[in-house]
């Protein structure tokens, strides 16, 4: 949960401020109690802010004690320059909050402070109303969730194993910008490490892994592209990848794969799928985001979604739109976590629906493709991408769907049967998506997290673009980058 600081602001005239203290403390206490009840740690200012000296001192104190975010609280008229000063020292991100009290102009103070922060180019969120009102607190809760995600992201290390795959500009990111904007360091590691280390894995562990995969009865050997030996090579590669993650203290990673590994070693589908899963043949484990084709912006998107939903995250290609049935077939060569087969943290639920088919001829080194069809359910889809060097996030609400089994099979055969699939229907039209979307890759989690992702984007200076929700507008207008605005759609 988040560690939230609260600064309550007052009138700068001492004779006015004296009469307001009791009321201000009361409003602050209600906010504090609501946050505590939700599981957050709360640090209030030692004094109500009514001078410039207090604005600086109290803000510095919140930073000193390690708050993750700051809530600026307004219940009466407060001089806006106190907020301006506090914003230079208090921990970001900021939420301006006003109780709607007709007897005191707290709303006036919040709006004056908001205008001030906009003029200063300070990023912030707004909420107003009775803190006990669930609809009002939902905005505060979203802010706290966003704070938690941003705080967890900062200081992480992304392991970029390999380099740019097959000429994909969208898979490559600027390490300086990623550190500056997301607080994430990019560690470059050569793919040869996977090959070298895989040879040293204990054969007993490898055989045990193969037998665990075979026990479900869905490993389809063709003794050419997929043999027991090649499957064991994929398992060795998985262990090598886990070893790199542990040794280099990587929080998430991406593997180039093509063409070097897929031509001369094996496909990394098994490794990537089970890195993203909450288990493997050794038992339960924490999912570690692993993006295929070393897609850094894709991995960043997945890491954000993982921290938000606390589940594995889908990685797929936007492969095909089926106009007759109105869905997109999201297909990838084998990256999908097996979690999506039954939407379960238990392999007993998922693995009976997972098949290991021989890799296609595109991958001459061979290996198993981890095939299944995503379980139905409401879902949120997202993707970080850049335009003219500025980050924006495409966000879609929709659902995963399935049809009758024979129909599902026929539909998967229209693209690549042996790869994992997810049939997705979006709130946005295909015209909106295909004329706007900026990548061949897409990522998703179950549930509705659209508003949460919007809040996260604003905290990260990323423009949220909710497809299908707003009127068309040109994205990345410079004035929108650091202001409190609604999500936009190109």
Secondary structure as GFF3:
##gff-version 3
##sequence-region A 1 490
A	DSSP	beta_strand	3	9	.	.	.	ID=ss1
A	DSSP	alpha_helix	14	37	.	.	.	ID=ss2
A	DSSP	beta_strand	41	44	.	.	.	ID=ss3
A	DSSP	alpha_helix	52	64	.	.	.	ID=ss4
A	DSSP	beta_strand	69	74	.	.	.	ID=ss5
A	DSSP	alpha_helix	80	87	.	.	.	ID=ss6
A	DSSP	beta_strand	94	98	.	.	.	ID=ss7
A	DSSP	alpha_helix	106	120	.	.	.	ID=ss8
A	DSSP	beta_strand	124	128	.	.	.	ID=ss9
A	DSSP	alpha_helix	134	153	.	.	.	ID=ss10
A	DSSP	beta_strand	157	161	.	.	.	ID=ss11
A	DSSP	three_ten_helix	169	171	.	.	.	ID=ss12
A	DSSP	alpha_helix	175	182	.	.	.	ID=ss13
A	DSSP	beta_strand	185	189	.	.	.	ID=ss14
A	DSSP	alpha_helix	192	198	.	.	.	ID=ss15
A	DSSP	alpha_helix	203	214	.	.	.	ID=ss16
A	DSSP	alpha_helix	228	247	.	.	.	ID=ss17
A	DSSP	beta_strand	252	255	.	.	.	ID=ss18
A	DSSP	alpha_helix	260	264	.	.	.	ID=ss19
A	DSSP	alpha_helix	269	276	.	.	.	ID=ss20
A	DSSP	beta_strand	279	280	.	.	.	ID=ss21
A	DSSP	beta_strand	283	284	.	.	.	ID=ss22
A	DSSP	beta_strand	290	292	.	.	.	ID=ss23
A	DSSP	alpha_helix	296	309	.	.	.	ID=ss24
A	DSSP	beta_strand	314	322	.	.	.	ID=ss25
A	DSSP	beta_strand	327	332	.	.	.	ID=ss26
A	DSSP	three_ten_helix	338	341	.	.	.	ID=ss27
A	DSSP	alpha_helix	347	350	.	.	.	ID=ss28
A	DSSP	three_ten_helix	351	353	.	.	.	ID=ss29
A	DSSP	beta_strand	355	358	.	.	.	ID=ss30
A	DSSP	beta_strand	368	371	.	.	.	ID=ss31
A	DSSP	beta_strand	377	387	.	.	.	ID=ss32
A	DSSP	beta_strand	390	401	.	.	.	ID=ss33
A	DSSP	alpha_helix	405	413	.	.	.	ID=ss34
A	DSSP	beta_strand	420	426	.	.	.	ID=ss35
A	DSSP	alpha_helix	430	436	.	.	.	ID=ss36
A	DSSP	beta_strand	441	446	.	.	.	ID=ss37
A	DSSP	alpha_helix	450	459	.	.	.	ID=ss38
A	DSSP	beta_strand	463	466	.	.	.	ID=ss39
A	DSSP	three_ten_helix	478	480	.	.	.	ID=ss40
###
